[in-house]
Amino acid sequence: MARPLRIEFAGALYHVTARGDRRDCIYVDDYDRTLWLDILAMACARFRFTVHAYCLMSNHFHLLVETPRGQLAAGMRQLNGVYSQAFNRRHHLVGHVFQGRYGAVLCEKEAYLKELARYIVLNPLRARMVSSLDEWPWSSHGYVMGFHPSPPWFDARYLLSHFDTDMNTARGNYLAYTLDGLSARRPLDEVQHQLILGEIPEARNRKRNAAHLDCSEISRANKTALLPSLCSYFADGKDIKEGVIRANATGAFTLSEIARACGMSRRTVCRVIQSGKN
């Protein structure tokens, strides 16, 4: 089965999730939650990550993280790997703690940071685990509201700067905005190809991601997210046969899709592709 594509570049913002294997709990008690936060702090220090929001649930977590130097995969490998070892050691278990790979959606920072931050901290309220945000200490809400001093890896000030220049006013506006999110749409419903939220030029730069696009393990849907639309290969003035060969070379489109886009039969498309190999 094709693996999800990971697009990494300096300054990227991701919504990251990881769930327990077989939906089992990944935190048994508050010690586990504290341990996870300690390991997150170490990963952030090593890879220079900045966290804008997070929430620890019972069998999964949400993380809104910015990677000034890229390296999301390396940082998540440390976070999930070290925590899994510590969790199993403490609870005398063996095997996987997390269900497969973590999920990571690349997000347009300015357009979606506020929405994602409130979506993340509202999870315990939506799940009816608490009756107010203040009752759940295992999210970033307390840092944003100033109930506790922020650790070095968490940036409350940048989020609050979107609400006002005065911190007290900003916190009031942030709280009202966050609670309004209970009746708002989920921002993740707008994710394209299970990969991208918003418009991100770096993610669509073929040269930057050429190595990923050539990888046979990457799903066709993920490749399509990074490429021009299929019809652009057959725009006015372009050679149709050349367009067929170029579109096929990406590995992102089926022969039937190419045939429909260029107005040829599937058999003719196959002949054009074969002629290009000779």
Phi, psi and omega in degrees: 000136182295141180270152178296143179286140174246115178259123182236134172201160182297130177088006181289149177242132183231144163263115185247136174226152172213137184243156180291146177300132184057027180065020177289161178292141175258354174228122178272324183208185182292334176298316178298319181294319178295319178300315179300318179295324177295320180289324174300317179300319179293319179295319179295320180294319183289319186254007177062035178286150172239126180263132179254341176192151174202160174204130176261119176261202181274315183242014176197170174224159174240140182216127174252104192233139177252139185242090182302333179246014186076216172067032177303312184301317180295318180294318180290328176298319178292313183299304184288324181291310181294320180295318180301316179298316181292320179297312180296320180296316183292323185257012176056049181240166173226163177097191185285140171265320182257152181274099179063206180282156173293156174264138180221121176250124178283126191240143172287117192298304187292327183280331191235355184301313181297314182297317181291322180298317180286324177302318183294311185285344179280352184305312179297327179289317178297324181279359180060032174280336179219166179257350175210156181298328182294341183279348182253105184279355188257042172219176182278358184302318182296326177292317181295321181281352178083015178291331179222149175295139181287139174288167183300332185275353182249133182247090177282328187296321181295317178298314182294335180295344178279352185248331176179162177279333175276126187297320180295316178295319180299319180294321177297316179293322178298315182297315179298316179298318182295315180293330175297338181292346178297333180250008182267164177291158176281125179299331183288350175293345182263006181296135180262127176056031180056029192221316191231137175240107180101191180256117184229097184305321182299324183287337184259009179275107185298324181295319181295330187246021185302321182296322180291318185294334181275355185279124183289345181277350181278135182294152180297323180297320179295319178298316182302325182297334184262353186256162171298161178297154183301321183295337181292340178286346183235028179296161182308133176091350180267145179291123186294317181296318177298321178298319178300312182296317181292318180295319179294325183295337180290334184075009185262347186234145176282162178297324179294320178295319179295317180299317179295321184290326184259353178082015177260167171280161180297324180295319179294320177302318179298319180294320179297316180297318180295320180295329179289340180272344182275000000 
